[in-house]
Amino acid sequence: MKNTATGIRRLFEDYSRRPVPTEKTVSGLRVGLIIVGINIAIPAFLVGIELGHTLGILRTAGAAQIGGLILLLVASATGIVAARTHLSTYVLLQYAFGRKGASMISFLVGITLLCWFSVSAILFAKGVQSGVVALFGVDHGTQLYLIAGSILMASTTIFGFKALDKISLFFVPLMLVFLFVVLTKSIENTSWENILGYSSQGMTFGNAISAVVGGFIVGAILFPDICRYVRRQIDAVIGASIGFLIGYPVILCLFAIVGISSGQRDFIQVLFSLGLGTGGLILLILATWTTNASNLYSSSLAFTALFRATEKWKLVIVAAIIGTVLATFNIDESLVPFLLLLGITIPPIAGILVTDFFVFARGEYDWKAAEHVESFNYPAFSAWAAGSFAGFFSTNTFFTLTGIAALDSIVVASLVYISVRHLSKARVISVPDQSEKR
């Protein structure tokens, strides 16, 4: 019995509360592929097609590249912290916010990601339902596909990073090949001259950059959850470059071209109009699988900070059940504005975490000391509040520093944190002795 329990723990071990061992680390390329797999998702379809229709492909490409560069900078900063410590976001938060403070932040992030899991799950179910009806004339409703999709996502997520790594290595190349098939077929009835010449004034260039950044800023902030598995700091930058600077802009531009050439905004309808209905259904399944497994993965990691006695794989199952139940209430129709509001409160976390690590901890955390830091680090909460307000004001065009709400909130949170820490003379995490490092 004891050997069986030990085997189960090893099978589901994901180092959610301690550093990832060196022998378990991977290259930046592997991490980058996971991020690309997360990028190929329904939200990216919608953002890319909308940008294409409102900006044209040339301005969309410019906005996507600038937005990707901003995401790269944020992800590289958080990724380097993870590469040095090999700790998850939620352990790192204990140093910046305190033990109990980190639990509060983790709960907020966990609930946000769980709700996004629910939104993606019901959108997936509705997409599969409409696809099956169009292809086979059979309507089983959404419940069957919702439950089946949630089981599929949870069944891989319980194995942690290694499962995300495997499905990305196998499925991301297939999805990219299929997307380029879609691109080729969608432009057969038009010309590159028409595509490049298309223009519209539906959105300002600044707002387009904000849309690009806002669409994936949470992924950049929670990059440590994935990036803690990289071998070196340079691998963190490589992974961030592949996922945020290359993969994300390319995917957005690809869908922008598809939207312009087809004249449609519904990607599923585009696929059926091109005679790719079956392939489209497969793509929808794979895209939601890779993306929502990541949502569930980070959500369960967040909850490990709250339920310390519970193994993470059990939290994955519970979170999947709760997320599926939420999805049955058509959460996508009523909760998205609330989630967008919560999204304003998440970016400042990155500014505080990175500032605490590089400015006050001097680039070193002793992971064994995480359980012994103070309960609340009040300067961090002051900075978080200031950054959240800055994001809110920027979103509503009351005040802006950069024109990008998420970036404003990160900058303000960092500056306020430095100022308040110096004024309050709050504690500084000591640099560990060399003998204590792994």
Secondary structure, 3 states (H helix, E strand, C coil): CHHHHHHHHHHHCCCCCCCCCHHHCECHHHHHHHHHHHHCCHHHHHHHHHHHHHHCHHHHHHHHHHHHHHHHHHHHHHHHHHHHHCCCHHHHHHHHHCHHHHHHHHHHHHHHHHHHHHHHHHHHHHHHHHHHHHHHCCCCCCHHHHHHHHHHHHHHHCCCHHHHHHHHHHHHHHHHHHHHHHHHHHCCCCCHHHHHHCCCCCCCHHHHHHHHHHHHHHHHHCCHHHHCCECCHHHHHHHHHHHHHHHHHHHHHHHHHHHHHHCCCCHHHHHHHCCCHHHHHHHHHHHHHHHHHHHHHHHHHHHHCCCCCCCHHHHHHHHHHHHHHHHCCCHHHHCHHHHHHHHHHCHHHHHHHHHHHHHHCCCCCCHHHHHHCCCCCHHHHHHHHHHHHHHHHHHCCCCCCCCCHHHHHHHHHHHHHHHHHHHHCCCCCCCCCHHHCC
